[in-house]
C-alpha cells in the first residue's frame, strides 16, 4: 500500500517536472509555430477524435468485451495524448514543440 502511494506521487512529480522543463524553455513563437501546420494538425485531430475511437470500438466488439468494460475501454482510447508524449518525442529526436501543441489541442477538444 505504501509503495502504491510512493509510485503515485513520484509519477506525478515526474510528469510535472517534465512539463515545467519543457514549458520554461519555450517561447510564444515555439508554441504558435506548430499550430500553423494546418494540414498536419487537422489530420492528427481527425485521427485522434474520429478514427482511433472507432478502432477502439471495433476492438471492443471483436474481443467480445461486455458492456461496462467496453465503455471504459473506449473512453480510455478516446483520452487525449499522454502527458509523457513530449518526452518520447524528444527521445525520438523529433519536433517536441509540435508534440506539445498537438497534446494541448487534444486536451482542449
N, C-alpha and C positions, 0 to 999 in steps of 0.2 A: 504494500500500500504506500509506503514511504517512497519507494522507487518510482511509482506512478506519478506522484506529486513532483518529484525531482525531475523526471523526464518531461512532464508537462511544463514546468517553469523554465527549464533550460531550453526547450524547443521554442517557447515564446520569446525568450531573451535572444536567442539566435536570430529569429526572424526580424525582431525589432532592430537589432544591431545591424543586420544586413540592409534593411530598408533605410536606416539612418545613414549608413555608409554610402549607399547609392545616392540618396537624396541630398546629402550635404555636398556632393561633388557635381551636381547637375546645375545648369543654368536654365533660364527660360527658353533659350534657343534649343537646348538639348531636349527639353520637354515637348516643345511645339513642333520641332523639325519632323519627327516621325509621323506626326498626325497629318502632315501634308502629303503623305504617300497614300492618296485616296484609294487607289485600286487595291493595294495590299490590305489596307485596313478594312475596307468593305468586304473583301473576300474572306479575311480572317474572322470578321464578325459574323458573316453568314455561316461559315463553317461551325463556329463555336455556338451560335444561337439556334441554328436550324438542323444542320446535318448531324452533329455529334449527339444531340438528344434523340434524334430519330434512330441513329445507330444503337444507342443505349437501350431505347425501347425495343428495337428488334432483337437485341441480345437477350433482354429480359424475357421476351416471348419465346425465343428459340430454346433458352435454357429452362423454360417452364418455371420461372421464379413466381411464387404465389403472391397474391395481391399487395399487401402492405410492404413486403420486401421489394417487390418490383417498383413500387412508387419510390421507395427510399433509394433504390439503385439508380433510377432515372434522375432523381433530384441530385444525387452525388455527381452523376455525369454532367448535369447542367451547371454545376458550380463554376464560378469564374476561374481563370488561370491561377495556378498555385502561387503562393507568395514567394516560393523559392525559385520560380522560373527565371527571374533576372540573374540569379547566381549561376544557374545551369547554363544560361545564355553566355555569361561571362566565361565560364569554364570552356564552353564550345568555341570561344573567341569569335562570337558573332555580335550583332548590334544590340547592346544592352538597353540603350535608350528606346529602341523600337519595342523591345520586350516589355519594358516598363509602361510605355504608352498603351500598348495593347492590353496589358493586365489592368491598367487604370480604366480604360473604356469598358472592358468586360465587367468590372466591378460596379461601374455606374449603371450599365444597362441591366 
